[in-house]
Amino acid sequence: MSKLVVALAGLGTIGTGLARLLAENSVAQERLVLKSVLVRDASKPRPYLPASARLVTNLQDVIGDPEIDVVVELWGGVDAALKLCRSALAAGKHVVTANKNLLAEKGPELFALARENGVTIGFEASVCAGIPIIRVLREALRAERILSVEGIVNGTTNYILTRMSEAHISYDEALKEAQEKGYAEPDPTYDVTGKDAACKAGILASLAFGSFVDSQRIPTRGIATLGAEDVRQAEAMGYRIKLIAAGRRTASGALDVEVAPVLLPHDHPLASVRLEYNAVLVESQGLGRTVYSGKGAGPAPTAVSLLADLLDAADGRALPADDAGFTANPAVLEPPRDQIDRYYVHLCVPDKPGVLAKVAGVLATRDVSLASVLQPEAEPDAQSFIPLILTTHRARRENLDAALTELKKEPWGKQVVLRIQDR
């Protein structure tokens, strides 16, 4: 049986991990051969590369080589990676990538190009690294009707929220700790704003529901506005706050997809996922709830998923490019204003009579009913504000947003609004 000839584009942390795995894994040695590695500087020594591998600095040395069967794209970003993948697919070469940003933004184009040229795209490592959730959705559950998929898909934010909950520290303290341990980038914006999770949510929802979900259309909120008080109150109420990427079918046939911090009950399968770990909960018609959990980042887990895609290509098991949801029609997304849920609301208000009556009155005029009110004993902050914590009965999001917009006219402090999920 002939071996699949591989070219690797990028030799950073993930690329190095994959190169080492290709050199050490016995199954990889039987089925694959690494011929070329595309790098910026070919003079730098890389002793861990197998003897078969040659370093090249010109893209054409990879694309123009008829012996190369598959290109592994590990550059990251969109523009350069897009050029590489376009060229590889057009040349009749399979592509394997961990690049969630590329797929979220250019997935339909690339999968259409792969289909036209009779090749495949492997992307197991693009979501949750070593957790085989892509394989589950494309293969194990392909005969199922999936009702919802929700997950903790960003290790940085989950680490921060876990430490805020368990160590009773502030957001800033937890973020600093995450950066010191290497779980957060020096500039954590992409993670803490939810943008990373939104890219992954778009990929998962496209696979789960069979129509393309553009991540840029997904309502997205991050965790940077959360305070220690929010975490404490959630715990006291029997919930934990998690940044959840979620997609579900609605009664109208549309999809409800969002990324946002959510209050989960303590017995929810995702509530106990700690630190940098990821997990995805899939609910389907026949199986009910199934959970997939593990390390969602890092060179070793990512390399394992990349290797699995390469072996699929070598064995002729890679699924066709029109089987990934990216080439289907765009999904119809339900507007966030139509969502009906319970909510946790944290207002920063002046400590004076009449404020609670004002808030309750504005909410009542928008048909938002209060379930509970809590004003924790706290010293006023630098602006002389104190926390006012509210929970609502089930309310239409459009109505709640209108009430909060009205309250923003008052010279008060920040607002934190979180959906409460009861199952």
LOKE-998232 format. One line per 10 residues: their letters; for each residue x, y, z of C-alpha. Coordinates in pm, 1 decimal, m for minus. Layout:
A> X Y Z ~ ...
***
This chain:
MSKLVVALAG> 0.0 0.0 0.0 ~ 146.9 334.4 m104.8 ~ 197.4 608.5 149.3 ~ 22.6 945.4 142.9 ~ 275.5 1222.5 75.6 ~ 235.8 1520.1 308.6 ~ 350.1 1882.3 297.1 ~ 338.7 2091.6 613.8 ~ 295.1 2469.5 594.5 ~ 399.8 2628.2 922.5
LGTIGTGLAR> 633.8 2501.1 1190.2 ~ 527.0 2689.5 1499.3 ~ 408.9 2525.6 1819.2 ~ 133.8 2321.3 1652.1 ~ 341.4 2240.6 1342.6 ~ 630.1 2120.9 1556.2 ~ 394.4 1902.5 1757.9 ~ 258.4 1743.8 1441.1 ~ 606.3 1693.1 1292.9 ~ 717.3 1513.3 1607.4
LLAENSVAQE> 404.3 1296.8 1603.0 ~ 460.9 1204.0 1238.2 ~ 814.9 1098.0 1326.5 ~ 720.8 898.8 1638.1 ~ 377.7 746.1 1571.1 ~ 399.4 394.1 1426.0 ~ 70.3 418.5 1236.9 ~ 177.3 749.1 1082.3 ~ 507.0 594.9 975.0 ~ 323.3 312.8 798.2
RLVLKSVLVR> 72.3 531.9 613.7 ~ 229.6 876.6 571.2 ~ 553.0 1036.2 456.7 ~ 639.1 1399.7 525.9 ~ 814.1 1528.6 215.1 ~ 814.2 1910.3 241.1 ~ 790.0 2171.9 514.9 ~ 716.7 2528.2 407.0 ~ 897.6 2775.1 636.5 ~ 1023.9 3131.6 629.7
DASKPRPYLP> 1383.4 3044.0 722.0 ~ 1521.6 2716.7 589.2 ~ 1861.0 2770.1 755.7 ~ 1726.5 2720.6 1106.6 ~ 1801.8 2365.6 1231.4 ~ 1504.3 2138.6 1298.8 ~ 1653.4 1812.9 1427.1 ~ 1312.7 1663.7 1510.2 ~ 1206.9 1644.2 1143.3 ~ 1218.0 1299.8 978.0
ASARLVTNLQ> 1493.3 1238.2 724.8 ~ 1239.7 1238.5 441.1 ~ 1141.4 1602.2 502.4 ~ 1297.9 1890.4 311.8 ~ 1260.6 2255.7 406.9 ~ 1128.3 2490.0 137.4 ~ 1053.2 2862.2 141.0 ~ 855.6 2895.0 m182.6 ~ 486.7 2808.5 m195.5 ~ 526.3 2679.3 m549.2
DVIGDPEIDV> 767.1 2412.4 m424.0 ~ 466.1 2260.0 m249.6 ~ 182.3 2337.8 m490.7 ~ 383.6 2246.3 m800.4 ~ 509.1 1914.1 m663.3 ~ 294.6 1637.9 m820.5 ~ 403.3 1387.8 m554.0 ~ 242.0 1580.8 m269.3 ~ m108.7 1452.1 m194.2 ~ m210.2 1667.9 102.2
VVELWGGVDA> m114.1 2006.8 245.2 ~ m146.5 2079.2 618.3 ~ m212.1 2451.4 668.8 ~ m90.9 2576.6 1007.3 ~ m15.1 2940.8 931.4 ~ m322.8 3077.3 1102.9 ~ m491.5 3401.3 1004.9 ~ m699.8 3430.2 690.3 ~ m532.3 3599.8 393.4 ~ m211.9 3398.2 351.5
ALKLCRSALA> m383.3 3076.6 460.5 ~ m660.8 3135.3 207.0 ~ m409.6 3175.9 m75.3 ~ m234.9 2855.2 27.9 ~ m554.6 2651.4 56.2 ~ m699.0 2785.2 m268.6 ~ m380.5 2690.4 m450.5 ~ m362.6 2344.8 m295.1 ~ m725.9 2259.6 m365.8 ~ m708.5 2390.8 m721.7
AGKHVVTANK> m401.2 2169.6 m774.9 ~ m598.7 1863.5 m666.0 ~ m442.6 1827.8 m321.4 ~ m631.7 1752.1 m2.8 ~ m610.8 2012.9 274.6 ~ m595.9 1959.4 650.0 ~ m623.3 2262.1 876.6 ~ m682.4 2373.2 1234.8 ~ m772.4 2725.1 1119.9 ~ m1115.3 2810.0 1260.7
NLLAEKGPEL> m1096.2 3172.0 1143.7 ~ m1033.1 3066.9 785.9 ~ m1322.6 2819.7 785.8 ~ m1563.1 3054.9 959.2 ~ m1493.4 3331.3 707.4 ~ m1411.2 3144.0 385.9 ~ m1553.4 2797.0 443.8 ~ m1817.7 2805.4 168.2 ~ m1563.6 2911.4 m94.7 ~ m1304.2 2653.4 8.1
FALARENGVT> m1545.3 2361.2 34.7 ~ m1696.7 2448.0 m302.3 ~ m1345.7 2452.2 m451.9 ~ m1265.2 2118.0 m289.3 ~ m1583.0 1965.9 m431.7 ~ m1503.6 2096.1 m780.8 ~ m1159.4 1934.7 m769.5 ~ m1259.0 1606.9 m607.5 ~ m1053.1 1655.9 m292.6 ~ m1132.5 1693.1 77.0
IGFEASVCAG> m1075.7 1928.6 368.5 ~ m996.7 1783.9 710.6 ~ m1069.7 2023.1 996.2 ~ m1115.9 1818.3 1313.1 ~ m858.6 2032.7 1496.8 ~ m1040.7 2359.5 1423.5 ~ m1284.1 2321.1 1715.5 ~ m1187.1 2194.5 2062.4 ~ m848.3 2061.8 1943.8 ~ m833.5 1697.1 2052.7
IPIIRVLREA> m1204.4 1645.7 2127.6 ~ m1338.8 1465.0 1817.8 ~ m1657.9 1670.0 1799.9 ~ m1631.5 1734.3 1424.4 ~ m1610.6 1359.5 1363.8 ~ m1906.0 1298.8 1594.1 ~ m2127.8 1546.8 1410.7 ~ m2021.9 1441.2 1059.9 ~ m2009.7 1065.5 1115.1 ~ m2145.5 921.3 1439.6
LRAERILSVE> m2458.4 1139.8 1440.4 ~ m2508.2 1176.9 1066.1 ~ m2831.3 971.7 1080.8 ~ m2963.5 1167.9 1380.7 ~ m3176.8 1480.2 1391.1 ~ m2979.8 1717.1 1611.2 ~ m3195.6 1948.4 1818.5 ~ m2927.7 2155.1 1988.4 ~ m2554.5 2183.5 2038.2 ~ m2396.8 2389.1 2313.1
GIVNGTTNYI> m2048.4 2397.7 2446.4 ~ m1761.8 2550.3 2635.7 ~ m1526.0 2592.7 2342.3 ~ m1275.1 2848.3 2470.1 ~ m1026.1 2744.1 2735.9 ~ m912.2 3096.7 2822.7 ~ m1253.2 3219.6 2932.0 ~ m1337.5 2896.0 3109.6 ~ m1012.8 2917.3 3307.6 ~ m1092.5 3275.9 3408.7
LTRMSEAHIS> m1450.2 3198.3 3513.5 ~ m1340.7 2887.9 3705.5 ~ m1080.0 3080.1 3902.5 ~ m1323.4 3364.3 3975.9 ~ m1566.2 3108.1 4113.9 ~ m1329.8 2883.5 4307.6 ~ m1070.7 3133.1 4431.6 ~ m1315.6 3422.9 4480.4 ~ m1094.4 3661.4 4284.7 ~ m1173.0 3942.2 4042.3
YDEALKEAQE> m1182.8 3918.2 3665.7 ~ m857.6 4113.0 3636.5 ~ m682.0 3885.2 3887.1 ~ m804.0 3570.0 3711.3 ~ m699.8 3705.8 3370.6 ~ m351.7 3790.7 3497.7 ~ m315.7 3440.1 3640.0 ~ m429.8 3286.5 3309.7 ~ m169.6 3492.7 3123.0 ~ 105.6 3390.2 3364.0
KGYAEPDPTY> 19.2 3022.6 3312.0 ~ 2.1 3056.1 2934.1 ~ m374.5 3003.1 2909.1 ~ m437.4 3359.4 2787.0 ~ m260.4 3567.6 2525.4 ~ m87.8 3896.1 2621.7 ~ m376.1 4060.4 2433.0 ~ m673.9 3844.5 2532.3 ~ m934.7 4044.2 2339.3 ~ m1011.9 3777.6 2080.4
DVTGKDAACK> m1092.6 3524.7 2352.8 ~ m1263.8 3732.8 2621.3 ~ m1495.1 3912.1 2375.6 ~ m1629.9 3577.4 2255.5 ~ m1500.5 3612.0 1897.4 ~ m1300.0 3289.6 1914.2 ~ m1604.8 3102.6 2043.1 ~ m1824.5 3258.3 1772.3 ~ m1602.9 3115.8 1496.1 ~ m1631.4 2772.5 1654.9
AGILASLAFG> m2006.2 2812.9 1707.5 ~ m2049.5 2885.7 1336.8 ~ m1861.4 2568.1 1241.9 ~ m2048.0 2347.6 1489.8 ~ m2389.3 2486.7 1396.4 ~ m2319.2 2446.3 1024.1 ~ m2235.3 2080.0 1080.8 ~ m2516.9 2010.4 1325.3 ~ m2798.4 2167.6 1125.7 ~ m2681.1 2127.2 766.0
SFVDSQRIPT> m2686.5 2492.3 660.8 ~ m2409.4 2749.5 669.3 ~ m2402.6 2967.2 980.0 ~ m2193.1 3279.1 927.1 ~ m2009.0 3350.1 1252.3 ~ m2026.9 3723.9 1188.2 ~ m2407.3 3703.3 1217.0 ~ m2397.9 3527.3 1553.9 ~ m2495.2 3751.4 1849.1 ~ m2182.2 3751.2 2062.3
RGIATLGAED> m2106.6 3877.6 2411.8 ~ m1792.7 3815.7 2613.0 ~ m1700.6 3801.1 2980.3 ~ m1501.5 4121.9 3034.3 ~ m1794.5 4303.1 3200.2 ~ m1846.1 4032.1 3463.3 ~ m1744.8 4102.6 3819.0 ~ m1678.7 3893.7 4125.2 ~ m2022.2 3991.5 4255.7 ~ m2191.5 3831.0 3953.1
VRQAEAMGYR> m2005.5 3505.1 4008.9 ~ m2084.8 3507.2 4380.9 ~ m2453.4 3575.8 4326.0 ~ m2481.4 3307.6 4059.3 ~ m2326.6 3052.8 4297.2 ~ m2560.7 3157.9 4578.3 ~ m2857.2 3107.1 4345.0 ~ m2740.5 2756.2 4251.1 ~ m2579.3 2842.9 3917.0 ~ m2236.9 2878.8 3758.3
IKLIAAGRRT> m2149.9 3129.7 3489.3 ~ m2001.2 2979.1 3172.0 ~ m1931.1 3126.9 2830.8 ~ m2153.9 2911.2 2610.9 ~ m2157.3 2874.2 2233.4 ~ m2504.5 2744.2 2155.2 ~ m2722.6 2660.6 1859.6 ~ m3072.4 2514.6 1864.1 ~ m3366.7 2459.3 1633.8 ~ m3667.9 2679.5 1705.6
ASGALDVEVA> m4037.5 2604.1 1664.8 ~ m4043.4 2823.1 1353.0 ~ m3772.5 2616.3 1184.2 ~ m3509.8 2887.5 1217.9 ~ m3190.9 2852.7 1420.1 ~ m3116.8 3030.1 1746.8 ~ m2737.6 3066.5 1766.4 ~ m2547.2 3277.1 2017.9 ~ m2227.8 3310.0 2219.6 ~ m2274.2 3459.0 2564.4
PVLLPHDHPL> m2206.3 3405.8 2934.7 ~ m2496.1 3205.2 3076.9 ~ m2608.9 3097.9 3423.0 ~ m2613.1 2716.4 3423.1 ~ m2759.1 2514.6 3712.9 ~ m2499.6 2324.0 3911.6 ~ m2629.0 1988.2 3781.6 ~ m2600.2 2089.7 3415.6 ~ m2342.3 1871.3 3232.9 ~ m2134.4 2176.7 3133.7
ASVRLEYNAV> m2139.3 2346.3 3475.2 ~ m1867.3 2117.6 3615.4 ~ m1620.0 2170.8 3326.9 ~ m1322.2 2342.4 3489.4 ~ m1021.7 2552.6 3398.7 ~ m886.6 2517.5 3043.4 ~ m1100.2 2215.5 2954.1 ~ m1365.6 2222.9 2682.2 ~ m1689.6 2027.0 2645.5 ~ m1975.4 2004.8 2395.9
LVESQGLGRT> m2327.4 1886.8 2475.8 ~ m2532.4 1756.2 2183.6 ~ m2904.0 1686.3 2216.1 ~ m3054.4 1473.7 1941.7 ~ m3388.0 1311.4 1876.9 ~ m3289.8 948.7 1926.0 ~ m2995.2 959.5 2165.5 ~ m3100.2 1248.2 2385.5 ~ m2804.5 1421.7 2549.2 ~ m2444.3 1320.0 2483.0
VYSGKGAGPA> m2137.9 1501.3 2614.6 ~ m1787.0 1522.0 2467.6 ~ m1515.1 1664.1 2690.4 ~ m1138.4 1699.4 2705.0 ~ m846.8 1931.1 2639.9 ~ m955.3 2194.5 2393.5 ~ m616.4 2348.0 2313.6 ~ m244.6 2279.9 2306.4 ~ 2.3 2130.0 2060.9 ~ m42.6 1765.0 2162.9
PTAVSLLADL> m425.7 1743.5 2142.6 ~ m429.0 1949.3 1822.3 ~ m163.3 1730.6 1659.8 ~ m366.3 1419.5 1740.2 ~ m667.4 1556.8 1550.2 ~ m453.1 1672.2 1257.8 ~ m299.2 1325.5 1233.2 ~ m643.8 1163.2 1240.7 ~ m747.4 1372.8 939.4 ~ m428.5 1277.0 755.2
LDAADGRALP> m489.9 908.5 821.6 ~ m847.4 942.2 696.5 ~ m713.6 1085.6 371.9 ~ m454.1 808.5 348.0 ~ m718.7 538.8 396.8 ~ m972.1 700.0 161.1 ~ m1209.2 764.6 452.9 ~ m1217.9 1144.9 435.2 ~ m1574.5 1264.4 386.7 ~ m1660.3 1457.7 69.4
ADDAGFTANP> m1650.7 1835.7 76.6 ~ m2027.1 1871.5 28.7 ~ m2091.8 1689.5 356.0 ~ m1990.7 1968.0 593.1 ~ m2275.4 2221.7 583.8 ~ m2053.0 2491.4 435.1 ~ m2180.7 2437.8 80.7 ~ m2547.7 2438.2 184.5 ~ m2776.0 2740.2 178.7 ~ m2720.9 3004.5 449.5
AVLEPPRDQI> m2908.4 2932.6 771.0 ~ m3210.8 3136.9 873.5 ~ m3125.7 3277.5 1216.8 ~ m3389.6 3379.5 1466.4 ~ m3340.6 3740.4 1578.2 ~ m3223.8 3766.7 1940.8 ~ m3517.5 3996.0 2015.3 ~ m3755.7 3700.9 1971.1 ~ m3592.2 3488.7 2240.3 ~ m3796.8 3423.7 2553.4
DRYYVHLCVP> m3594.7 3332.0 2863.1 ~ m3532.4 3413.5 3225.6 ~ m3260.3 3671.6 3290.9 ~ m3017.4 3783.4 3557.9 ~ m2971.8 4161.8 3563.2 ~ m2701.5 4346.8 3759.6 ~ m2743.2 4722.9 3776.8 ~ m2510.4 4973.2 3943.8 ~ m2737.8 5232.8 4100.8 ~ m2719.0 5521.0 4351.0
DKPGVLAKVA> m2796.5 5431.4 4712.0 ~ m3107.9 5637.7 4759.3 ~ m3485.0 5588.9 4800.3 ~ m3699.0 5538.0 4491.1 ~ m3440.9 5365.3 4273.4 ~ m3591.3 5017.1 4304.5 ~ m3939.0 5153.4 4236.7 ~ m3805.5 5330.4 3928.0 ~ m3644.6 5011.1 3796.9 ~ m3948.9 4793.9 3867.8
GVLATRDVSL> m4176.2 5048.2 3702.1 ~ m3972.3 5066.0 3381.2 ~ m3956.4 4686.3 3359.4 ~ m4330.3 4655.5 3423.8 ~ m4416.4 4894.9 3140.6 ~ m4225.0 4660.4 2906.3 ~ m4403.7 4350.5 3038.3 ~ m4096.7 4219.0 3222.4 ~ m4192.6 4059.0 3553.5 ~ m3943.9 4038.2 3840.8
ASVLQPEAEP> m3883.4 3700.1 4007.5 ~ m3641.5 3822.7 4274.2 ~ m3463.0 4136.0 4391.7 ~ m3140.4 4146.2 4591.3 ~ m2942.8 4446.3 4708.4 ~ m2625.6 4300.1 4862.5 ~ m2474.5 4487.9 5152.6 ~ m2183.0 4670.0 4996.7 ~ m1996.6 4992.2 5035.3 ~ m2061.0 5238.1 4750.7
DAQSFIPLIL> m1794.6 5229.1 4478.3 ~ m1588.8 5527.9 4362.5 ~ m1893.6 5664.3 4179.8 ~ m2117.1 5612.6 4484.7 ~ m2301.8 5323.4 4317.9 ~ m2414.5 5000.3 4482.0 ~ m2521.4 4671.7 4316.1 ~ m2886.9 4591.4 4250.8 ~ m2937.6 4228.6 4144.0 ~ m3260.4 4124.6 3973.4
TTHRARRENL> m3389.9 3805.7 3817.1 ~ m3686.8 3797.8 3583.1 ~ m3956.0 3551.8 3496.7 ~ m3956.8 3439.5 3133.4 ~ m3952.1 3752.3 2920.4 ~ m3909.8 3848.6 2559.1 ~ m3552.4 3973.4 2504.3 ~ m3676.6 4263.8 2294.6 ~ m3885.2 4386.7 2589.8 ~ m3599.7 4354.0 2837.5
DAALTELKKE> m3360.6 4537.1 2603.8 ~ m3610.2 4819.8 2563.0 ~ m3642.5 4853.6 2940.9 ~ m3266.5 4853.0 2990.4 ~ m3224.7 5113.1 2716.9 ~ m3469.8 5332.6 2905.7 ~ m3276.8 5283.0 3229.8 ~ m2949.9 5374.7 3056.5 ~ m3084.1 5728.3 3035.0 ~ m3029.2 5749.6 3409.8
PWGKQVVLRI> m2678.7 5860.7 3520.5 ~ m2604.5 5517.8 3665.6 ~ m2326.7 5262.2 3622.9 ~ m2282.2 4949.8 3412.0 ~ m2541.0 4686.6 3333.2 ~ m2475.7 4311.7 3322.8 ~ m2744.3 4092.9 3162.9 ~ m2713.6 3713.7 3156.1 ~ m2952.7 3447.2 3034.8 ~ m3059.0 3193.3 3297.3
QDR> m3073.7 2839.0 3167.7 ~ m3268.8 2589.2 3377.6 ~ m3180.7 2262.0 3204.7
***
